[in-house]
Amino acid sequence: MKKLVLLGLLLFVGVTLTAQSKNAKATIEVDGVCLMCKDRIEKACIKTKGVKSAVWDVNSHELSLIYNEQKTDLTAIQESIAAVGHDTQKIIATDEAYASVHACCKYRDQEIKEDNEN
């Protein structure tokens, strides 16, 4: 009887610990060129339900995320980013959304890219 109770207790603790690891980490590439882009990208992510942390690096264009997998997924996050005018690996911003970004943030324009590299 003691073995059965102990086995049941261990099984319960194992399931409880497994259920608590709902946060996922991911890194995706997001197009942008400046600190205004950084602010816009990070805000779009944080406004997505379930995103706990979003940090975009201007130089590498990598967005590091921590999010709750039970509340959102990478597709929903990338849709939020595209909605504010930035392209991701899987989702391209509409022309209308891209047109809404500030003139210095036009990352598709080669001249702007070169200006921001200097």
N, CA and C atoms as an extended XYZ file, in Angstrom:
354
Properties=species:S:1:pos:R:3:atomname:S:1:resname:S:1:resid:I:1 pbc="F F F"
N         0.824       -1.189        0.000 N   MET     1
C         0.000        0.000        0.000 CA  MET     1
C         0.874        1.262        0.000 C   MET     1
N         1.962        1.233        0.786 N   LYS     2
C         2.859        2.385        0.838 CA  LYS     2
C         3.489        2.644       -0.526 C   LYS     2
N         3.833        1.574       -1.241 N   LYS     3
C         4.426        1.728       -2.564 CA  LYS     3
C         3.434        2.350       -3.530 C   LYS     3
N         2.187        1.979       -3.435 N   LEU     4
C         1.155        2.521       -4.318 CA  LEU     4
C         0.950        4.017       -4.059 C   LEU     4
N         0.923        4.395       -2.792 N   VAL     5
C         0.759        5.810       -2.435 CA  VAL     5
C         1.979        6.610       -2.902 C   VAL     5
N         3.175        6.065       -2.674 N   LEU     6
C         4.399        6.738       -3.101 CA  LEU     6
C         4.452        6.893       -4.614 C   LEU     6
N         4.066        5.854       -5.335 N   LEU     7
C         4.031        5.915       -6.798 CA  LEU     7
C         3.035        6.969       -7.278 C   LEU     7
N         1.877        7.008       -6.658 N   GLY     8
C         0.858        8.007       -7.000 CA  GLY     8
C         1.342        9.415       -6.745 C   GLY     8
N         2.024        9.620       -5.622 N   LEU     9
C         2.561       10.927       -5.276 CA  LEU     9
C         3.633       11.364       -6.275 C   LEU     9
N         4.541       10.466       -6.627 N   LEU    10
C         5.579       10.788       -7.608 CA  LEU    10
C         4.983       11.111       -8.970 C   LEU    10
N         3.981       10.387       -9.367 N   LEU    11
C         3.310       10.642      -10.644 CA  LEU    11
C         2.647       12.008      -10.640 C   LEU    11
N         1.987       12.346       -9.532 N   PHE    12
C         1.322       13.640       -9.408 CA  PHE    12
C         2.326       14.792       -9.480 C   PHE    12
N         3.429       14.671       -8.759 N   VAL    13
C         4.462       15.710       -8.754 CA  VAL    13
C         5.073       15.849      -10.150 C   VAL    13
N         5.329       14.759      -10.828 N   GLY    14
C         5.893       14.794      -12.177 CA  GLY    14
C         4.989       15.495      -13.164 C   GLY    14
N         3.704       15.200      -13.108 N   VAL    15
C         2.740       15.845      -14.007 CA  VAL    15
C         2.617       17.321      -13.685 C   VAL    15
N         2.610       17.683      -12.420 N   THR    16
C         2.496       19.075      -12.011 CA  THR    16
C         3.702       19.881      -12.492 C   THR    16
N         4.895       19.349      -12.338 N   LEU    17
C         6.093       20.059      -12.780 CA  LEU    17
C         6.127       20.218      -14.293 C   LEU    17
N         5.687       19.232      -15.023 N   THR    18
C         5.668       19.303      -16.481 CA  THR    18
C         4.667       20.347      -16.963 C   THR    18
N         3.545       20.449      -16.318 N   ALA    19
C         2.496       21.374      -16.734 CA  ALA    19
C         2.886       22.831      -16.528 C   ALA    19
N         3.844       23.100      -15.668 N   GLN    20
C         4.208       24.475      -15.370 CA  GLN    20
C         5.190       25.081      -16.369 C   GLN    20
N         5.796       24.311      -17.218 N   SER    21
C         6.751       24.865      -18.177 CA  SER    21
C         6.025       25.250      -19.466 C   SER    21
N         5.322       26.371      -19.418 N   LYS    22
C         4.533       26.819      -20.556 CA  LYS    22
C         5.209       27.944      -21.341 C   LYS    22
N         6.275       28.519      -20.797 N   ASN    23
C         6.968       29.603      -21.483 CA  ASN    23
C         7.969       29.051      -22.488 C   ASN    23
N         7.963       29.647      -23.666 N   ALA    24
C         8.888       29.235      -24.721 CA  ALA    24
C         9.782       30.417      -25.074 C   ALA    24
N        10.966       30.095      -25.561 N   LYS    25
C        11.900       31.107      -26.044 CA  LYS    25
C        12.076       30.886      -27.533 C   LYS    25
N        12.175       31.972      -28.265 N   ALA    26
C        12.384       31.874      -29.709 CA  ALA    26
C        13.140       33.102      -30.185 C   ALA    26
N        13.802       32.945      -31.310 N   THR    27
C        14.489       34.053      -31.969 CA  THR    27
C        14.065       34.042      -33.424 C   THR    27
N        13.601       35.184      -33.902 N   ILE    28
C        13.209       35.296      -35.310 CA  ILE    28
C        13.852       36.543      -35.902 C   ILE    28
N        13.971       36.554      -37.208 N   GLU    29
C        14.533       37.710      -37.901 CA  GLU    29
C        13.399       38.652      -38.296 C   GLU    29
N        13.604       39.935      -38.015 N   VAL    30
C        12.621       40.971      -38.348 CA  VAL    30
C        13.360       42.110      -39.030 C   VAL    30
N        12.841       42.551      -40.179 N   ASP    31
C        13.471       43.648      -40.910 CA  ASP    31
C        13.162       44.995      -40.268 C   ASP    31
N        14.178       45.841      -40.210 N   GLY    32
C        14.076       47.184      -39.669 CA  GLY    32
C        15.456       47.808      -39.731 C   GLY    32
N        15.552       49.106      -39.421 N   VAL    33
C        16.842       49.776      -39.559 CA  VAL    33
C        17.260       50.676      -38.402 C   VAL    33
N        16.340       51.049      -37.533 N   CYS    34
C        16.715       52.065      -36.547 CA  CYS    34
C        16.042       51.829      -35.191 C   CYS    34
N        16.290       52.752      -34.273 N   LEU    35
C        15.716       52.638      -32.935 CA  LEU    35
C        14.206       52.854      -32.934 C   LEU    35
N        13.712       53.630      -33.877 N   MET    36
C        12.251       53.777      -33.984 CA  MET    36
C        11.634       52.441      -34.398 C   MET    36
N        12.305       51.722      -35.284 N   CYS    37
C        11.846       50.389      -35.674 CA  CYS    37
C        11.849       49.473      -34.451 C   CYS    37
N        12.926       49.529      -33.680 N   LYS    38
C        13.055       48.702      -32.475 CA  LYS    38
C        11.864       48.918      -31.555 C   LYS    38
N        11.549       50.162      -31.294 N   ASP    39
C        10.435       50.500      -30.416 CA  ASP    39
C         9.114       49.952      -30.971 C   ASP    39
N         8.884       50.154      -32.257 N   ARG    40
C         7.644       49.712      -32.898 CA  ARG    40
C         7.506       48.186      -32.865 C   ARG    40
N         8.584       47.478      -33.182 N   ILE    41
C         8.576       46.009      -33.209 CA  ILE    41
C         8.326       45.452      -31.813 C   ILE    41
N         9.053       45.963      -30.834 N   GLU    42
C         8.917       45.458      -29.467 CA  GLU    42
C         7.528       45.741      -28.903 C   GLU    42
N         6.980       46.924      -29.170 N   LYS    43
C         5.630       47.251      -28.690 CA  LYS    43
C         4.582       46.342      -29.331 C   LYS    43
N         4.732       46.066      -30.620 N   ALA    44
C         3.773       45.183      -31.304 CA  ALA    44
C         3.790       43.796      -30.670 C   ALA    44
N         4.963       43.329      -30.301 N   CYS    45
C         5.079       42.013      -29.666 CA  CYS    45
C         4.445       42.006      -28.284 C   CYS    45
N         4.792       42.990      -27.474 N   ILE    46
C         4.304       43.041      -26.097 CA  ILE    46
C         2.782       43.173      -26.060 C   ILE    46
N         2.202       43.840      -27.058 N   LYS    47
C         0.743       43.969      -27.109 CA  LYS    47
C         0.061       42.647      -27.478 C   LYS    47
N         0.822       41.693      -27.979 N   THR    48
C         0.275       40.385      -28.313 CA  THR    48
C         0.098       39.595      -27.020 C   THR    48
N        -1.117       39.157      -26.770 N   LYS    49
C        -1.418       38.418      -25.539 CA  LYS    49
C        -0.512       37.197      -25.417 C   LYS    49
N         0.146       37.074      -24.279 N   GLY    50
C         1.000       35.926      -24.022 CA  GLY    50
C         2.483       36.206      -24.177 C   GLY    50
N         2.840       37.340      -24.773 N   VAL    51
C         4.263       37.671      -24.930 CA  VAL    51
C         4.753       38.320      -23.640 C   VAL    51
N         5.797       37.752      -23.083 N   LYS    52
C         6.337       38.238      -21.820 CA  LYS    52
C         7.534       39.152      -22.023 C   LYS    52
N         8.333       38.883      -23.056 N   SER    53
C         9.528       39.686      -23.315 CA  SER    53
C         9.808       39.700      -24.807 C   SER    53
N        10.209       40.864      -25.304 N   ALA    54
C        10.571       41.016      -26.716 CA  ALA    54
C        11.703       42.022      -26.810 C   ALA    54
N        12.849       41.577      -27.338 N   VAL    55
C        14.009       42.461      -27.496 CA  VAL    55
C        14.543       42.285      -28.908 C   VAL    55
N        14.517       43.387      -29.693 N   TRP    56
C        14.988       43.364      -31.081 CA  TRP    56
C        16.339       44.049      -31.151 C   TRP    56
N        17.303       43.400      -31.791 N   ASP    57
C        18.647       43.959      -31.955 CA  ASP    57
C        18.738       44.661      -33.305 C   ASP    57
N        19.071       45.936      -33.286 N   VAL    58
C        19.139       46.755      -34.498 CA  VAL    58
C        20.176       46.223      -35.484 C   VAL    58
N        21.320       45.781      -34.988 N   ASN    59
C        22.404       45.350      -35.872 CA  ASN    59
C        22.169       43.968      -36.483 C   ASN    59
N        21.709       43.022      -35.691 N   SER    60
C        21.539       41.652      -36.194 CA  SER    60
C        20.142       41.393      -36.749 C   SER    60
N        19.192       42.275      -36.443 N   HIS    61
C        17.790       42.140      -36.839 CA  HIS    61
C        17.119       40.928      -36.190 C   HIS    61
N        17.690       40.435      -35.106 N   GLU    62
C        17.119       39.291      -34.399 CA  GLU    62
C        16.226       39.751      -33.261 C   GLU    62
N        15.052       39.156      -33.207 N   LEU    63
C        14.090       39.424      -32.154 CA  LEU    63
C        14.087       38.233      -31.204 C   LEU    63
N        14.422       38.481      -29.955 N   SER    64
C        14.418       37.428      -28.938 CA  SER    64
C        13.123       37.534      -28.151 C   SER    64
N        12.408       36.422      -28.089 N   LEU    65
C        11.086       36.397      -27.472 CA  LEU    65
C        11.013       35.395      -26.334 C   LEU    65
N        10.195       35.725      -25.340 N   ILE    66
C         9.736       34.775      -24.339 CA  ILE    66
C         8.221       34.928      -24.335 C   ILE    66
N         7.520       33.822      -24.560 N   TYR    67
C         6.066       33.896      -24.661 CA  TYR    67
C         5.424       32.637      -24.088 C   TYR    67
N         4.164       32.771      -23.719 N   ASN    68
C         3.388       31.666      -23.170 CA  ASN    68
C         2.770       30.901      -24.338 C   ASN    68
N         3.184       29.655      -24.528 N   GLU    69
C         2.697       28.840      -25.639 CA  GLU    69
C         1.215       28.517      -25.532 C   GLU    69
N         0.662       28.634      -24.343 N   GLN    70
C        -0.761       28.351      -24.157 CA  GLN    70
C        -1.629       29.532      -24.583 C   GLN    70
N        -1.034       30.713      -24.738 N   LYS    71
C        -1.797       31.909      -25.086 CA  LYS    71
C        -1.521       32.419      -26.491 C   LYS    71
N        -0.357       32.115      -27.054 N   THR    72
C        -0.017       32.613      -28.384 CA  THR    72
C         0.997       31.688      -29.049 C   THR    72
N         1.316       32.004      -30.299 N   ASP    73
C         2.332       31.247      -31.022 CA  ASP    73
C         3.126       32.205      -31.911 C   ASP    73
N         4.161       31.684      -32.546 N   LEU    74
C         5.027       32.542      -33.357 CA  LEU    74
C         4.288       33.172      -34.534 C   LEU    74
N         3.332       32.474      -35.094 N   THR    75
C         2.578       33.037      -36.214 CA  THR    75
C         1.805       34.275      -35.780 C   THR    75
N         1.127       34.207      -34.654 N   ALA    76
C         0.365       35.357      -34.152 CA  ALA    76
C         1.289       36.534      -33.848 C   ALA    76
N         2.446       36.249      -33.291 N   ILE    77
C         3.410       37.311      -32.984 CA  ILE    77
C         3.905       37.955      -34.276 C   ILE    77
N         4.224       37.142      -35.272 N   GLN    78
C         4.703       37.677      -36.550 CA  GLN    78
C         3.603       38.456      -37.274 C   GLN    78
N         2.355       38.062      -37.120 N   GLU    79
C         1.246       38.826      -37.702 CA  GLU    79
C         1.147       40.208      -37.059 C   GLU    79
N         1.371       40.291      -35.753 N   SER    80
C         1.350       41.583      -35.057 CA  SER    80
C         2.475       42.490      -35.545 C   SER    80
N         3.633       41.893      -35.774 N   ILE    81
C         4.775       42.669      -36.271 CA  ILE    81
C         4.501       43.164      -37.687 C   ILE    81
N         3.977       42.306      -38.540 N   ALA    82
C         3.663       42.690      -39.921 CA  ALA    82
C         2.589       43.775      -39.956 C   ALA    82
N         1.673       43.736      -39.003 N   ALA    83
C         0.593       44.732      -38.961 CA  ALA    83
C         1.116       46.144      -38.716 C   ALA    83
N         2.288       46.268      -38.082 N   VAL    84
C         2.874       47.598      -37.851 CA  VAL    84
C         3.905       47.954      -38.910 C   VAL    84
N         4.042       47.110      -39.944 N   GLY    85
C         4.858       47.479      -41.096 CA  GLY    85
C         6.212       46.818      -41.234 C   GLY    85
N         6.476       45.759      -40.470 N   HIS    86
C         7.784       45.105      -40.545 CA  HIS    86
C         7.663       43.667      -41.036 C   HIS    86
N         8.575       43.297      -41.945 N   ASP    87
C         8.601       41.940      -42.488 CA  ASP    87
C         9.287       41.003      -41.505 C   ASP    87
N         8.787       39.768      -41.439 N   THR    88
C         9.427       38.725      -40.640 CA  THR    88
C         9.820       37.601      -41.588 C   THR    88
N        10.379       36.540      -41.028 N   GLN    89
C        10.797       35.407      -41.845 CA  GLN    89
C         9.628       34.803      -42.623 C   GLN    89
N         8.476       34.733      -41.994 N   LYS    90
C         7.347       34.040      -42.608 CA  LYS    90
C         6.227       34.951      -43.108 C   LYS    90
N         6.126       36.148      -42.547 N   ILE    91
C         5.013       37.033      -42.891 CA  ILE    91
C         5.554       38.382      -43.357 C   ILE    91
N         5.122       38.783      -44.542 N   ILE    92
C         5.528       40.060      -45.128 CA  ILE    92
C         4.435       41.097      -44.841 C   ILE    92
N         4.847       42.267      -44.406 N   ALA    93
C         3.898       43.352      -44.144 CA  ALA    93
C         3.217       43.771      -45.444 C   ALA    93
N         1.961       44.145      -45.335 N   THR    94
C         1.248       44.650      -46.507 CA  THR    94
C         1.875       45.976      -46.929 C   THR    94
N         1.658       46.355      -48.183 N   ASP    95
C         2.175       47.639      -48.663 CA  ASP    95
C         1.600       48.793      -47.847 C   ASP    95
N         0.339       48.671      -47.452 N   GLU    96
C        -0.307       49.711      -46.654 CA  GLU    96
C         0.359       49.831      -45.279 C   GLU    96
N         0.634       48.704      -44.632 N   ALA    97
C         1.287       48.725      -43.316 CA  ALA    97
C         2.711       49.274      -43.441 C   ALA    97
N         3.429       48.846      -44.483 N   TYR    98
C         4.794       49.331      -44.700 CA  TYR    98
C         4.800       50.838      -44.948 C   TYR    98
N         3.822       51.333      -45.682 N   ALA    99
C         3.747       52.762      -45.985 CA  ALA    99
C         3.511       53.595      -44.723 C   ALA    99
N         2.984       52.972      -43.671 N   SER   100
C         2.686       53.712      -42.443 CA  SER   100
C         3.916       53.966      -41.562 C   SER   100
N         5.036       53.296      -41.841 N   VAL   101
C         6.233       53.524      -41.016 CA  VAL   101
C         6.881       54.853      -41.402 C   VAL   101
N         7.619       55.422      -40.471 N   HIS   102
C         8.294       56.708      -40.678 CA  HIS   102
C         9.247       56.610      -41.868 C   HIS   102
N         9.524       57.710      -42.507 N   ALA   103
C        10.386       57.739      -43.697 CA  ALA   103
C        11.781       57.165      -43.441 C   ALA   103
N        12.323       57.361      -42.248 N   CYS   104
C        13.658       56.828      -41.957 CA  CYS   104
C        13.641       55.325      -41.699 C   CYS   104
N        12.459       54.752      -41.595 N   CYS   105
C        12.312       53.326      -41.274 CA  CYS   105
C        12.024       52.468      -42.504 C   CYS   105
N        12.112       53.026      -43.680 N   LYS   106
C        11.795       52.300      -44.920 CA  LYS   106
C        12.918       51.313      -45.241 C   LYS   106
N        12.942       50.213      -44.532 N   TYR   107
C        14.019       49.217      -44.620 CA  TYR   107
C        14.096       48.520      -45.973 C   TYR   107
N        13.065       48.609      -46.779 N   ARG   108
C        13.100       48.003      -48.118 CA  ARG   108
C        13.858       48.884      -49.109 C   ARG   108
N        14.073       50.149      -48.772 N   ASP   109
C        14.759       51.119      -49.629 CA  ASP   109
C        16.264       51.002      -49.406 C   ASP   109
N        17.010       50.668      -50.444 N   GLN   110
C        18.457       50.449      -50.341 CA  GLN   110
C        19.189       51.681      -49.819 C   GLN   110
N        18.776       52.861      -50.237 N   GLU   111
C        19.435       54.103      -49.797 CA  GLU   111
C        19.280       54.297      -48.288 C   GLU   111
N        18.111       54.018      -47.769 N   ILE   112
C        17.874       54.138      -46.315 CA  ILE   112
C        18.706       53.108      -45.560 C   ILE   112
N        18.792       51.888      -46.083 N   LYS   113
C        19.614       50.840      -45.449 CA  LYS   113
C        21.066       51.313      -45.346 C   LYS   113
N        21.576       51.862      -46.433 N   GLU   114
C        22.968       52.320      -46.443 CA  GLU   114
C        23.180       53.479      -45.468 C   GLU   114
N        22.224       54.415      -45.399 N   ASP   115
C        22.338       55.538      -44.461 CA  ASP   115
C        22.385       55.063      -43.013 C   ASP   115
N        21.617       54.041      -42.692 N   ASN   116
C        21.564       53.544      -41.328 CA  ASN   116
C        22.746       52.655      -40.965 C   ASN   116
N        23.467       52.164      -41.943 N   GLU   117
C        24.664       51.352      -41.673 CA  GLU   117
C        25.826       52.223      -41.266 C   GLU   117
N        25.811       53.483      -41.660 N   ASN   118
C        26.924       54.396      -41.336 CA  ASN   118
C        26.781       54.995      -39.978 C   ASN   118
